[in-house]
Amino acid sequence: MEQSKQVYAVTDRLVIRQFGLQDTEAFYRYRANPTVARFQSWENYTYEDAESFVGEQIHHTPDQPGTWFQFAIALADSDRLIGDCALHTRLDEPRIVEIGFTLAPEHQGKGYIHEALGAILHYIFRILGKHKATAFTDVRNEKSIRVLERMGMRREGHLLQNYMSKGKWVDEYQYAVLQSEWSSQKRAAPF
Ligand SMILES: CC(C)(COP(=O)(O)OP(=O)(O)OC[C@H]1O[C@@H](n2cnc3c(N)ncnc32)[C@H](O)[C@@H]1OP(=O)(O)O)[C@@H](O)C(=O)NCCC(=O)NCCS
């Protein structure tokens, strides 16, 4: 029987919720896609990797200092998994979090991550009361850069050879938005 999953936010088209075991196949399919993995740390992602990841995530709750929590992004009408957003709460400074995000290729180009991140940043600042949200992206990842800038995040730094990806050191941009900046941006409520 399917477990009941905690829902963190609902938008016009999406549900941001806890992962469930039935998400494993969809999660595996996009993680194993080389286009999706191009600017990410993983490579040759296996079904066993996905089973183990989802199996752990279903027991996690967001905002535990020193840990990553993965929000499942699902279509509101079918509850089908289309992507995810990771939330890292820093151990040394839990008022600052880091986010990362992925969409299955067939669901890109429709504004879903923009919609999901609007709701997740609302959750981060309004529900969790965080001070600052950061994100790191490979400088070659143009789609990710567009998303971050569209969300009103500022480029705070260009970090040289900051990340080992597929056997090579890569440069990253650090993006961030403060709670005060988020609050002053004129935006419609995400849900
Ligand atoms: C990064 C990633 C999530 C971006 O996906 P995306 O589909 O480009 O992002 P969005 O869902 O916000 O969609 C934006 C695009 O949809 C278009 N769009 C279509 N309908 C839209 C709508 N209703 N609302 C907003 N945008 C819409 C936008 O014009 C935009 O296209 P553009 O980037 O060509 O200008 C995706 O490329 C990905 O998963 N990459 C692999 C993982 C990765 O590298 N993650 C980043 C790690 S930090």
The ligand as an SDF file (V2000), in Angstrom:
LIG
                    3D

 48 50  0  0  0  0  0  0  0  0999 V2000
   18.2830   23.4420  -14.6580 C   0  0  0  0  0  0  0  0  0  0  0  0
   16.9520   22.9210  -15.1880 C   0  0  0  0  0  0  0  0  0  0  0  0
   16.0730   22.4430  -14.0420 C   0  0  0  0  0  0  0  0  0  0  0  0
   16.2480   24.0660  -15.9340 C   0  0  0  0  0  0  0  0  0  0  0  0
   15.0550   23.5790  -16.5090 O   0  0  0  0  0  0  0  0  0  0  0  0
   14.1350   24.5510  -17.3950 P   0  0  0  0  0  0  0  0  0  0  0  0
   13.0300   23.7550  -17.9630 O   0  0  0  0  0  0  0  0  0  0  0  0
   15.0200   25.3310  -18.3310 O   0  0  0  0  0  0  0  0  0  0  0  0
   13.5870   25.5810  -16.3070 O   0  0  0  0  0  0  0  0  0  0  0  0
   12.0910   26.0670  -16.0500 P   0  0  0  0  0  0  0  0  0  0  0  0
   11.2350   24.9130  -15.6490 O   0  0  0  0  0  0  0  0  0  0  0  0
   12.1450   27.2430  -15.1440 O   0  0  0  0  0  0  0  0  0  0  0  0
   11.6070   26.5200  -17.4990 O   0  0  0  0  0  0  0  0  0  0  0  0
   12.1070   27.7070  -18.0690 C   0  0  0  0  0  0  0  0  0  0  0  0
   11.9100   27.6530  -19.5550 C   0  0  0  0  0  0  0  0  0  0  0  0
   10.5460   27.3290  -19.8470 O   0  0  0  0  0  0  0  0  0  0  0  0
    9.9620   28.3600  -20.6520 C   0  0  0  0  0  0  0  0  0  0  0  0
    8.5490   28.4120  -20.2770 N   0  0  0  0  0  0  0  0  0  0  0  0
    7.5550   27.8270  -20.9980 C   0  0  0  0  0  0  0  0  0  0  0  0
    6.3820   27.9760  -20.3660 N   0  0  0  0  0  0  0  0  0  0  0  0
    6.6170   28.6800  -19.2380 C   0  0  0  0  0  0  0  0  0  0  0  0
    5.8050   29.1360  -18.1740 C   0  0  0  0  0  0  0  0  0  0  0  0
    4.4980   28.8750  -18.1310 N   0  0  0  0  0  0  0  0  0  0  0  0
    6.3760   29.8240  -17.1630 N   0  0  0  0  0  0  0  0  0  0  0  0
    7.6920   30.0900  -17.1770 C   0  0  0  0  0  0  0  0  0  0  0  0
    8.5400   29.6670  -18.1600 N   0  0  0  0  0  0  0  0  0  0  0  0
    7.9970   28.9580  -19.1880 C   0  0  0  0  0  0  0  0  0  0  0  0
   10.7710   29.5930  -20.3360 C   0  0  0  0  0  0  0  0  0  0  0  0
   10.7200   30.5280  -21.3750 O   0  0  0  0  0  0  0  0  0  0  0  0
   12.1610   29.0190  -20.1690 C   0  0  0  0  0  0  0  0  0  0  0  0
   12.7850   28.7920  -21.4020 O   0  0  0  0  0  0  0  0  0  0  0  0
   14.2640   29.4280  -21.6710 P   0  0  0  0  0  0  0  0  0  0  0  0
   15.1670   28.9650  -20.5240 O   0  0  0  0  0  0  0  0  0  0  0  0
   14.6330   28.8540  -22.9910 O   0  0  0  0  0  0  0  0  0  0  0  0
   14.0920   30.9020  -21.6240 O   0  0  0  0  0  0  0  0  0  0  0  0
   17.1730   21.7410  -16.1780 C   0  0  0  0  0  0  0  0  0  0  0  0
   17.9680   22.1970  -17.2430 O   0  0  0  0  0  0  0  0  0  0  0  0
   17.8470   20.5230  -15.5390 C   0  0  0  0  0  0  0  0  0  0  0  0
   17.2090   19.7470  -14.8240 O   0  0  0  0  0  0  0  0  0  0  0  0
   19.1520   20.3350  -15.8090 N   0  0  0  0  0  0  0  0  0  0  0  0
   19.8850   19.1730  -15.3000 C   0  0  0  0  0  0  0  0  0  0  0  0
   20.1750   19.2710  -13.8250 C   0  0  0  0  0  0  0  0  0  0  0  0
   20.9670   20.5280  -13.5060 C   0  0  0  0  0  0  0  0  0  0  0  0
   21.9560   20.8230  -14.1870 O   0  0  0  0  0  0  0  0  0  0  0  0
   20.5340   21.2420  -12.4640 N   0  0  0  0  0  0  0  0  0  0  0  0
   21.1430   22.4660  -12.0260 C   0  0  0  0  0  0  0  0  0  0  0  0
   21.9590   22.2460  -10.8310 C   0  0  0  0  0  0  0  0  0  0  0  0
   22.1740   23.7500   -9.9040 S   0  0  0  0  0  0  0  0  0  0  0  0
  1  2  1  0
  2  3  1  0
  2  4  1  0
  2 36  1  0
  4  5  1  0
  5  6  1  0
  6  7  2  0
  6  8  1  0
  6  9  1  0
  9 10  1  0
 10 11  2  0
 10 12  1  0
 10 13  1  0
 13 14  1  0
 14 15  1  0
 15 16  1  0
 15 30  1  0
 16 17  1  0
 17 18  1  0
 17 28  1  0
 18 19  1  0
 18 27  1  0
 19 20  2  0
 20 21  1  0
 21 22  1  0
 21 27  2  0
 22 23  1  0
 22 24  2  0
 24 25  1  0
 25 26  2  0
 26 27  1  0
 28 29  1  0
 28 30  1  0
 30 31  1  0
 31 32  1  0
 32 33  2  0
 32 34  1  0
 32 35  1  0
 36 37  1  0
 36 38  1  0
 38 39  2  0
 38 40  1  0
 40 41  1  0
 41 42  1  0
 42 43  1  0
 43 44  2  0
 43 45  1  0
 45 46  1  0
 46 47  1  0
 47 48  1  0
M  END
$$$$
